[in-house]
Amino acid sequence: MTVEGIETPAAIVDLDRLERNLSRWQEHCDRVGLANRPHIKTHRSVAIARRQLELGAAGITCQKLGEAEVMVDAGIDDILISYNLLGEAKIGRLGALLKRANITVAADNATVIEGLAQAGRIAGRPLGVVIECDTGRKRAGVEEPKQAIELARLLKRHADLKFAGFLFYPTEQSWPQTQRFYNEALLGVREAGLEPSIVSTGGTPNLVNLGALEGATEHRAGTYIFNDRMMLACGAAAPDDCALSVYSTVVSRAAAERGILDAGSKTLTADTGALEDGFGLILEYPQAKIAAFAEEHGFLDLSRSNARPKVGEVVRVVPNHVCVVVNMFDRMICVRGEHIEAVLPVAARGKLV
């Protein structure tokens, strides 16, 4: 089978590029002496997670409990959930999961930690917890080392929990700040008789900083396997590194300078990825702009493009943010050249809780 005549819109994965991205990242982690703990929220695929582990990944990262459940059901054992988990229902599920697999979770406040203790009691063994620390991204995470130390001491008081270490997600510029934070936090937890076994950093754009944090044990990255327009913009990838594109058909050309794709907000999503110039890169017509969306319509602005597509033409779109786009598809079609080799279900699609 070939991709010619495939129904669109479709998520198409170039297997040669995918394998190259997977191998290159693992080799780089090995070279700098860090464990690779890839984030599966990008691909949400059991098959790709298994391939990452075959290549040498130490475990995987999940953002949501539902993702972790899918991966444990598939036999994957070592999982870090890098998200605050709250509520009786989630804690019950977490406890059940901890009975079946080695699970570590992140926390950045006492309310979360107090709730997590119940998961350890359900499982009959302590739950490992890493303290999430913010060093400039201004998302989740404690902002001061003394807060991290206080939370580590709180973990020590719970027989059903254990302090596992620290989780960082530095910006590309905040690694010196991260080192200072870690040094102070490490001193404080050691004074409390604790020692981190995990010091986790993250982010595909931080490839250039991999290993820069003295004391780091592992790195979490997700987007590197496919890459996207954001990674092109920040210099973390080149066009030949983009392994996933959305095939879309031009279904209308009602005027000379505009057209319609059959990929709208339900396909490419309205995530700009902090980019200001449209909602994807059309590889065949890079000067064309996907300027706006309806649910099933991608509005093309062709005013800057000398070459313009015809009705019925299939184009390849590199999305702004590939992680959210994959979550819109039931399957990914994997090709080598023009030949279809596999169809992978997006097994953790829609696992938002």
NUSEMAR-344056 format. One record per residue (C-alpha): chain; x, z, y; residue in one letter; residue number from 1. Coordinates in steps of 0.001 Angstrom, whole numbers. Layout:
% NUSEMAR-344056
 chain       u       w       v resn resi
     A       X       Z       Y    A  NUM
...
//
This chain:
% NUSEMAR-344056
 chain       u       w       v resn resi
     A       0       0       0    M    1
     A    1107    -683    3557    T    2
     A      17     621    6939    V    3
     A   -1344   -2787    7887    E    4
     A   -5107   -2523    8169    G    5
     A   -5137    1267    8103    I    6
     A   -8172    2866    9739    E    7
     A   -7411    4460   13081    T    8
     A   -6856    6882   14603    P    9
     A   -4368    8101   12004    A   10
     A   -1405   10487   11945    A   11
     A    1544    8555   10509    I   12
     A    4787   10251    9449    V   13
     A    8025    8279    9148    D   14
     A    9636    9848    6065    L   15
     A   13163    8661    6873    D   16
     A   13025   10340   10270    R   17
     A   11347   13445    8867    L   18
     A   14016   13931    6197    E   19
     A   16768   13375    8746    R   20
     A   15282   15956   11101    N   21
     A   14847   18521    8328    L   22
     A   18380   18095    6998    S   23
     A   20040   18033   10399    R   24
     A   18390   21276   11507    W   25
     A   19196   23088    8261    Q   26
     A   22802   21912    8427    E   27
     A   23073   23157   12004    H   28
     A   21703   26595   11090    C   29
     A   24155   26755    8182    D   30
     A   27007   25747   10455    R   31
     A   26380   28567   12940    V   32
     A   25610   31112   10222    G   33
     A   21912   31688   10933    L   34
     A   19065   31757    8439    A   35
     A   16521   29021    9084    N   36
     A   12939   30338    9192    R   37
     A   10898   27275   10240    P   38
     A    7550   27608   11959    H   39
     A    4822   25901    9925    I   40
     A    2309   25728   12792    K   41
     A    3730   22286   13594    T   42
     A    3079   20612   10240    H   43
     A     631   23027    8499    R   44
     A    1624   21358    5241    S   45
     A    2452   23097    1970    V   46
     A    4520   20119     809    A   47
     A    6677   20092    3944    I   48
     A    7129   23878    3854    A   49
     A    8337   23602     274    R   50
     A   10758   20861    1288    R   51
     A   12158   23088    4042    Q   52
     A   12727   25852    1496    L   53
     A   14357   23417    -949    E   54
     A   16818   22432    1776    L   55
     A   17809   26056    2330    G   56
     A   15302   27768    4611    A   57
     A   15262   31536    4013    A   58
     A   11504   31786    4514    G   59
     A    8854   30529    6893    I   60
     A    7145   31616   10087    T   61
     A    3373   31595   10587    C   62
     A    1540   32217   13822    Q   63
     A   -1781   33218   12292    K   64
     A   -2801   35225    9246    L   65
     A   -4861   32307    7902    G   66
     A   -1771   30095    7856    E   67
     A      97   32738    5880    A   68
     A   -2753   33010    3358    E   69
     A   -2583   29252    2696    V   70
     A    1169   29423    2171    M   71
     A    1017   32463    -132    V   72
     A   -1700   30750   -2171    D   73
     A     816   27917   -2631    A   74
     A    3451   30324   -3967    G   75
     A    5557   30785    -817    I   76
     A    6771   34371    -666    D   77
     A    8893   35271    2382    D   78
     A    6773   34987    5528    I   79
     A    7093   36271    9088    L   80
     A    3852   36367   11072    I   81
     A    5004   36229   14687    S   82
     A    1786   37427   16267    Y   83
     A     -11   40675   17112    N   84
     A   -2682   41319   14458    L   85
     A   -5669   43452   15429    L   86
     A   -9003   44418   13930    G   87
     A  -10267   45891   10674    E   88
     A  -10946   42531    9037    A   89
     A   -7459   41152    9729    K   90
     A   -5776   44373    8645    I   91
     A   -7681   44273    5364    G   92
     A   -6586   40688    4757    R   93
     A   -3012   41557    5706    L   94
     A   -2952   44437    3242    G   95
     A   -4242   42183     474    A   96
     A   -1590   39587    1332    L   97
     A    1173   42197    1324    L   98
     A     255   43027   -2275    K   99
     A    1077   39443   -3220    R  100
     A    4080   38482   -1073    A  101
     A    6857   39709    1169    N  102
     A    5307   39754    4626    I  103
     A    6785   40861    7950    T  104
     A    4744   40969   11143    V  105
     A    5474   41210   14853    A  106
     A    4104   43803   17280    A  107
     A    4638   44577   20952    D  108
     A    2418   47611   21547    N  109
     A    1393   50918   20033    A  110
     A   -2243   49902   19452    T  111
     A   -1175   47098   17119    V  112
     A    1327   49319   15316    I  113
     A   -1208   52071   14688    E  114
     A   -3559   49520   13126    G  115
     A    -860   47915   10974    L  116
     A    -245   51158    9111    A  117
     A   -3517   50668    7251    Q  118
     A   -2224   47377    5811    A  119
     A     694   49232    4271    G  120
     A   -1660   51802    2777    R  121
     A   -3846   49048    1289    I  122
     A    -821   47307    -241    A  123
     A     752   50497   -1522    G  124
     A    4086   49658      89    R  125
     A    5512   49760    3612    P  126
     A    4911   46785    5895    L  127
     A    7941   45504    7794    G  128
     A    7468   45141   11553    V  129
     A    9691   43400   14102    V  130
     A    9335   44356   17746    I  131
     A    8610   41333   19901    E  132
     A   10649   41308   23101    C  133
     A   10181   39196   26226    D  134
     A   13320   38048   28018    T  135
     A   11884   35581   30504    G  136
     A    9145   33538   28895    R  137
     A    6408   35892   30161    K  138
     A    4211   35542   27123    R  139
     A    3945   38336   24539    A  140
     A    6669   40946   24074    G  141
     A    7876   44181   25648    V  142
     A    9782   43598   28848    E  143
     A   12256   46487   28719    E  144
     A   14641   47678   25979    P  145
     A   13363   51251   26303    K  146
     A    9880   50050   25333    Q  147
     A   11291   48369   22217    A  148
     A   13121   51576   21313    I  149
     A    9946   53634   21743    E  150
     A    8026   51305   19435    L  151
     A   10804   51436   16840    A  152
     A   10617   55244   16929    R  153
     A    6848   55013   16468    L  154
     A    7350   52856   13387    L  155
     A    9709   55478   11974    K  156
     A    6917   58058   12119    R  157
     A    4652   55962    9856    H  158
     A    5349   56161    6124    A  159
     A    3398   52930    5609    D  160
     A    5512   50948    8084    L  161
     A    9189   50191    8429    K  162
     A   11237   48964   11356    F  163
     A   12513   45502   10452    A  164
     A   14181   44429   13698    G  165
     A   13580   42371   16819    F  166
     A   11895   39066   17607    L  167
     A   12956   37018   20647    F  168
     A   11734   33727   22081    Y  169
     A   14169   33130   24950    P  170
     A   13826   30367   27480    T  171
     A   16642   27864   27405    E  172
     A   18221   29689   30364    Q  173
     A   17631   33358   29474    S  174
     A   20126   33921   26666    W  175
     A   22509   36134   28696    P  176
     A   19493   38283   29638    Q  177
     A   18474   38328   25960    T  178
     A   21924   39522   24931    Q  179
     A   21809   42395   27406    R  180
     A   18322   43336   26226    F  181
     A   19354   43271   22583    Y  182
     A   22550   45249   23129    N  183
     A   20656   48081   24829    E  184
     A   17803   48052   22313    A  185
     A   20240   48040   19383    L  186
     A   22069   51063   20751    L  187
     A   18776   52921   21173    G  188
     A   17432   52258   17682    V  189
     A   20766   53203   16135    R  190
     A   20613   56513   17945    E  191
     A   17230   56956   16231    A  192
     A   18831   56316   12831    G  193
     A   17427   52803   12497    L  194
     A   19112   49470   11840    E  195
     A   17591   45994   12299    P  196
     A   17700   43692    9306    S  197
     A   16077   40834   11253    I  198
     A   17073   39630   14709    V  199
     A   15051   36464   15175    S  200
     A   15359   33845   17910    T  201
     A   13140   30807   18329    G  202
     A   12375   27402   19797    G  203
     A   13328   23779   19138    T  204
     A   14628   23273   22709    P  205
     A   17049   26137   22005    N  206
     A   19037   23988   19576    L  207
     A   21823   23978   22173    V  208
     A   21791   27800   22191    N  209
     A   21660   28312   18438    L  210
     A   23975   31178   17541    G  211
     A   24514   32182   21177    A  212
     A   22940   35615   20654    L  213
     A   25553   37865   19084    E  214
     A   23801   39790   16319    G  215
     A   21069   37211   15628    A  216
     A   20268   36720   11945    T  217
     A   17765   33846   11975    E  218
     A   16073   31187   14077    H  219
     A   12443   30020   14152    R  220
     A   11659   26451   15179    A  221
     A    8752   24173   14411    G  222
     A    8569   21044   16553    T  223
     A   11968   19754   15397    Y  224
     A   10522   18278   12205    I  225
     A    8369   15721   14073    F  226
     A    9394   16042   17747    N  227
     A    7135   14856   20553    D  228
     A    7068   13807   24179    R  229
     A    7889   17339   25343    M  230
     A   11055   17321   23223    M  231
     A   11997   13937   24677    L  232
     A   11483   15287   28196    A  233
     A   13662   18368   27695    C  234
     A   16435   16472   25916    G  235
     A   15956   18136   22518    A  236
     A   15183   14799   20856    A  237
     A   15685   11069   21209    A  238
     A   12988    8446   20521    P  239
     A   14422    7804   17045    D  240
     A   13861   11494   16231    D  241
     A   10080   11252   16678    C  242
     A    8794   11265   13113    A  243
     A    5051   11432   13766    L  244
     A    2978    9046   15814    S  245
     A    -736    8481   16135    V  246
     A   -1815    4959   15304    Y  247
     A   -4672    3963   17604    S  248
     A   -6609     753   18154    T  249
     A   -7353    -825   21536    V  250
     A  -11137   -1172   21346    V  251
     A  -11863   -2351   24901    S  252
     A  -10190   -4222   27737    R  253
     A  -13053   -4349   30230    A  254
     A  -10742   -5040   33180    A  255
     A   -7253   -6386   33702    A  256
     A   -5632   -3042   34473    E  257
     A   -7498    -777   32095    R  258
     A   -8391    -405   28444    G  259
     A   -9722    2050   25891    I  260
     A   -8058    3502   22795    L  261
     A  -10018    4922   19873    D  262
     A   -8004    8159   20251    A  263
     A   -9543   10574   22753    G  264
     A   -9385   14307   23336    S  265
     A  -10483   15003   19734    K  266
     A   -7356   13210   18540    T  267
     A   -4518   13480   21046    L  268
     A   -5936   16665   22671    T  269
     A   -5904   17457   26358    A  270
     A   -2645   19418   26089    D  271
     A    -339   17969   28722    T  272
     A    2641   19851   27337    G  273
     A    3609   20630   30952    A  274
     A    4051   16878   31476    L  275
     A    2344   15273   34444    E  276
     A    2312   11612   33465    D  277
     A    -403   11015   30907    G  278
     A   -1249   12182   27409    F  279
     A    1252   10377   25208    G  280
     A    3939    7717   25035    L  281
     A    2775    4314   23742    I  282
     A    5845    2977   22000    L  283
     A    4897    -704   22297    E  284
     A    3919    -373   25974    Y  285
     A    5969    2492   27479    P  286
     A    4841    1680   31029    Q  287
     A    1180    2001   30093    A  288
     A    -391    5370   30776    K  289
     A   -3008    7255   28788    I  290
     A   -4513    8566   31992    A  291
     A   -7665   10400   30890    A  292
     A   -9923   11206   27955    F  293
     A  -13456   11356   26768    A  294
     A  -13965   12825   23305    E  295
     A  -13413    9535   21479    E  296
     A  -11973    7415   24300    H  297
     A   -8414    7258   25560    G  298
     A   -8427    5658   29026    F  299
     A   -5506    3294   29528    L  300
     A   -4034    2656   32957    D  301
     A   -2141    -631   32611    L  302
     A   -1335   -1148   36293    S  303
     A    2394    -451   35812    R  304
     A    2731   -2494   32626    S  305
     A    3560   -6182   32754    N  306
     A    2851   -6555   29028    A  307
     A    -663   -5478   28127    R  308
     A   -2328   -4989   24715    P  309
     A   -5225   -7044   23446    K  310
     A   -8486   -5838   21937    V  311
     A   -7898   -5072   18274    G  312
     A   -4205   -4337   18679    E  313
     A   -2905   -1160   16990    V  314
     A    -408     876   19011    V  315
     A    1724    3903   18133    R  316
     A    1427    6966   20356    V  317
     A    3979    9775   20444    V  318
     A    1846   12764   21471    P  319
     A    2752   15153   24246    N  320
     A    2480   18174   21925    H  321
     A    2583   17315   18246    V  322
     A    1625   20772   16928    C  323
     A   -1902   20666   18353    V  324
     A   -2368   17014   17393    V  325
     A   -1586   17651   13717    V  326
     A   -4274   20342   13722    N  327
     A   -6847   17648   14563    M  328
     A   -6244   15700   11338    F  329
     A   -7254   16355    7735    D  330
     A   -4277   14399    6443    R  331
     A    -970   12835    7381    M  332
     A     -48    9420    6009    I  333
     A    3638    9276    5093    C  334
     A    5427    5933    5222    V  335
     A    8840    4513    4539    R  336
     A    9123    1373    6579    G  337
     A    5652    -173    6319    E  338
     A    4899    1191    2863    H  339
     A    2738    4269    2293    I  340
     A    4467    6735     -41    E  341
     A    2229    9799     223    A  342
     A    -829   11266    1868    V  343
     A    -392   14951    2716    L  344
     A   -3339   17239    3372    P  345
     A   -3018   19389    6484    V  346
     A   -3642   22451    4348    A  347
     A   -3581   25048    7135    A  348
     A   -5671   23005    9540    R  349
     A   -8016   25091   11666    G  350
     A   -6610   28435   10521    K  351
     A   -7155   30127   13862    L  352
     A   -7703   33668   12548    V  353
//
